[in-house]
Amino acid sequence: MKYIGIYWTLFAPMIKKSIKRRFSEELADQAIRQGKAEYRRLLARADDLGPGNPMAMNAYFAYVFAAAWLGSGKKLMPDEMALVMTDVLEGRVVRIFFGLTDLNRKPEKWEREMRKYEAWFAAHGREYPVNWNVQFDESRHRDGSFYYFTRCPICEFCQREGISELMPALCSTDEVMFRLQHGKLYRNHTIAKGDGICDYWVVGDKISNPQ
């Protein structure tokens, strides 16, 4: 993947703040100091997801956290790193960004986003085959959006790098992200757990009995 520094620049201070508060200043310093070089190395080895890919930011986001975790010398357990990820997502800057979307008012928002990616992949997937494969089932639910992936390049890369134990923590950020958008994620399967799909049923959080 092409190196883009803005993701590290934006998230590294938030990661450092969380690790310092939850664990120690020394570990926070180590995670960020060594993680910066790890981030470059991860991107240099990661598959190119293609220019203009609407989903690429998910990989950059994931690899920032993976780099900080590697920078810490894996002294944080994956579950502990999940807490750090949640702290970052619930921080003021990211919370405000996600809070601009209210899934109670725009329940089909994420299906529209995935349709944009579907169109991008239809045009570029032959050139960049290592990518998410998205499928839709509009008959499954009446409320919200339902779609699923049958391939995840982040999961494949983490397995190849020998850091697949971090994947459940990375997957858990989906639930936080939708919650910040006044939504709820119902999920029964993830590729990271060995399932054939990652499923997403996303509804507004004011729906008490979604159908």
C-alpha positions as CSV (number, residue, x, y, z in Angstrom):
1,M,0.0,0.0,0.0
2,K,1.1,3.5,-0.6
3,Y,2.4,5.3,2.5
4,I,0.0,8.0,3.7
5,G,1.2,9.6,6.9
6,I,-2.0,11.5,7.8
7,Y,-3.5,8.4,9.5
8,W,-0.5,7.9,11.8
9,T,-0.3,11.7,12.5
10,L,-4.0,11.8,13.4
11,F,-4.3,8.7,15.5
12,A,-0.9,8.2,17.1
13,P,-1.3,10.9,19.7
14,M,-4.7,9.5,20.7
15,I,-3.3,6.0,21.0
16,K,-0.4,7.3,23.1
17,K,-2.8,9.1,25.4
18,S,-4.9,6.0,25.9
19,I,-2.0,3.7,26.6
20,K,-0.5,6.2,29.0
21,R,-3.7,6.6,30.9
22,R,-4.5,2.9,31.0
23,F,-1.1,1.4,31.4
24,S,2.1,3.5,31.6
25,E,3.8,6.4,30.1
26,E,6.9,4.3,29.3
27,L,4.8,1.8,27.3
28,A,3.0,4.6,25.5
29,D,6.2,6.2,24.5
30,Q,7.6,2.8,23.2
31,A,4.4,2.0,21.3
32,I,4.5,5.3,19.4
33,R,8.3,5.6,19.0
34,Q,8.7,2.1,17.5
35,G,5.2,2.0,16.0
36,K,5.9,4.7,13.5
37,A,8.5,2.6,11.8
38,E,6.3,-0.5,12.1
39,Y,3.5,1.4,10.3
40,R,5.8,2.1,7.3
41,R,6.9,-1.5,7.2
42,L,3.3,-2.8,7.4
43,L,2.2,-0.6,4.5
44,A,5.2,-1.6,2.4
45,R,4.1,-5.3,2.7
46,A,0.4,-4.8,2.5
47,D,-1.5,-5.5,-0.7
48,D,-2.3,-2.4,-2.9
49,L,-6.0,-1.9,-2.6
50,G,-6.2,0.5,-5.5
51,P,-6.5,4.3,-6.0
52,G,-9.8,5.8,-5.1
53,N,-10.9,2.7,-3.2
54,P,-13.6,3.9,-0.8
55,M,-12.7,1.1,1.7
56,A,-9.0,1.7,1.8
57,M,-9.2,4.0,4.8
58,N,-10.3,1.0,6.9
59,A,-7.0,-0.7,6.2
60,Y,-5.0,2.4,7.0
61,F,-6.9,2.8,10.2
62,A,-6.4,-0.9,11.2
63,Y,-2.7,-0.8,10.4
64,V,-2.1,2.2,12.6
65,F,-3.3,0.2,15.6
66,A,-1.5,-2.9,14.5
67,A,1.7,-0.8,14.2
68,A,1.3,0.7,17.7
69,W,0.7,-2.8,19.1
70,L,3.8,-4.1,17.5
71,G,5.7,-1.1,18.7
72,S,4.7,-1.9,22.2
73,G,6.4,-5.3,21.7
74,K,3.0,-6.9,22.0
75,K,3.1,-6.1,25.7
76,L,-0.6,-5.3,25.5
77,M,-3.0,-8.2,25.2
78,P,-5.3,-8.0,22.2
79,D,-8.3,-7.3,24.5
80,E,-6.3,-4.5,26.1
81,M,-5.6,-3.1,22.6
82,A,-9.3,-3.2,21.9
83,L,-9.8,-0.8,24.9
84,V,-7.3,1.5,23.3
85,M,-9.1,1.4,20.0
86,T,-12.4,2.2,21.7
87,D,-10.8,5.1,23.6
88,V,-9.6,6.6,20.2
89,L,-13.0,6.1,18.5
90,E,-14.8,7.7,21.5
91,G,-12.3,10.6,21.7
92,R,-13.7,14.0,20.9
93,V,-12.5,14.4,17.3
94,V,-13.6,11.0,16.0
95,R,-16.8,11.1,18.0
96,I,-17.8,14.4,16.5
97,F,-17.0,13.1,13.0
98,F,-19.1,9.9,13.3
99,G,-21.8,11.8,15.2
100,L,-22.6,13.8,12.0
101,T,-24.5,10.7,10.9
102,D,-27.7,9.6,12.6
103,L,-28.7,6.1,11.4
104,N,-32.2,6.7,12.8
105,R,-32.7,9.4,10.1
106,K,-30.6,7.7,7.5
107,P,-31.0,4.0,8.0
108,E,-29.8,3.0,4.6
109,K,-26.6,5.1,4.8
110,W,-24.2,2.2,4.9
111,E,-25.8,0.2,2.2
112,R,-25.4,3.3,-0.1
113,E,-21.7,3.5,1.0
114,M,-21.2,-0.2,0.2
115,R,-22.9,0.2,-3.2
116,K,-20.3,2.9,-4.0
117,Y,-17.6,0.4,-3.1
118,E,-19.3,-2.3,-5.1
119,A,-19.3,0.0,-8.2
120,W,-15.6,0.8,-7.6
121,F,-14.7,-2.9,-7.3
122,A,-16.6,-3.7,-10.5
123,A,-14.5,-1.2,-12.3
124,H,-11.1,-2.0,-10.7
125,G,-11.4,-5.4,-9.1
126,R,-9.6,-7.2,-11.9
127,E,-6.5,-5.0,-11.4
128,Y,-6.7,-5.1,-7.6
129,P,-8.2,-8.5,-6.8
130,V,-7.1,-8.6,-3.1
131,N,-10.0,-6.6,-1.7
132,W,-13.3,-6.9,0.1
133,N,-16.0,-8.9,-1.7
134,V,-19.4,-7.4,-0.8
135,Q,-22.8,-9.0,-1.2
136,F,-26.3,-7.7,-0.4
137,D,-29.5,-9.5,0.6
138,E,-32.3,-6.9,0.6
139,S,-34.9,-9.6,1.4
140,R,-33.2,-10.5,4.8
141,H,-34.5,-7.6,6.9
142,R,-37.1,-4.9,6.7
143,D,-35.2,-2.4,8.8
144,G,-31.8,-0.9,8.2
145,S,-29.0,-2.3,6.0
146,F,-27.8,-5.8,5.5
147,Y,-24.7,-6.8,3.6
148,Y,-21.7,-9.1,4.1
149,F,-18.2,-9.6,3.0
150,T,-16.8,-12.9,1.8
151,R,-13.2,-11.7,1.7
152,C,-11.3,-9.3,4.0
153,P,-7.9,-8.1,2.9
154,I,-7.1,-6.8,6.4
155,C,-7.7,-10.3,7.9
156,E,-5.7,-11.9,5.1
157,F,-2.8,-9.5,5.7
158,C,-2.8,-10.0,9.5
159,Q,-2.8,-13.8,9.0
160,R,0.2,-13.5,6.7
161,E,2.0,-11.2,9.1
162,G,1.4,-13.6,12.0
163,I,-0.7,-11.1,14.0
164,S,-4.1,-12.6,13.5
165,E,-4.7,-12.6,17.2
166,L,-5.3,-8.8,16.9
167,M,-8.2,-9.3,14.4
168,P,-11.0,-9.7,17.0
169,A,-10.0,-6.4,18.5
170,L,-10.0,-4.7,15.1
171,C,-13.4,-6.2,14.3
172,S,-14.8,-4.9,17.5
173,T,-14.3,-1.3,16.3
174,D,-17.2,-1.8,13.9
175,E,-19.7,-2.0,16.8
176,V,-18.3,1.2,18.3
177,M,-18.3,3.0,15.0
178,F,-22.0,2.3,14.4
179,R,-22.9,3.1,18.0
180,L,-21.4,6.6,17.5
181,Q,-23.7,7.0,14.5
182,H,-26.7,6.3,16.7
183,G,-26.9,2.8,15.3
184,K,-26.6,-0.8,16.3
185,L,-24.7,-3.6,14.6
186,Y,-26.1,-7.1,14.7
187,R,-23.4,-9.6,13.7
188,N,-23.3,-13.4,13.8
189,H,-20.2,-14.1,11.8
190,T,-16.7,-12.8,11.1
191,I,-14.0,-14.1,8.8
192,A,-11.5,-13.5,11.6
193,K,-13.2,-16.2,13.7
194,G,-13.0,-18.7,10.8
195,D,-16.5,-18.0,9.4
196,G,-17.0,-17.7,5.7
197,I,-18.4,-14.2,6.0
198,C,-18.4,-11.0,8.0
199,D,-22.1,-10.0,8.2
200,Y,-23.5,-6.5,8.9
201,W,-27.0,-5.8,9.9
202,V,-27.1,-2.1,10.8
203,V,-30.2,-0.4,12.2
204,G,-30.9,2.9,14.1
205,D,-30.6,2.6,17.9
206,K,-34.1,3.8,18.5
207,I,-35.6,0.7,16.9
208,S,-36.4,-1.5,19.8
209,N,-37.5,-4.6,17.9
210,P,-35.8,-4.5,14.4
211,Q,-37.2,-6.8,11.7
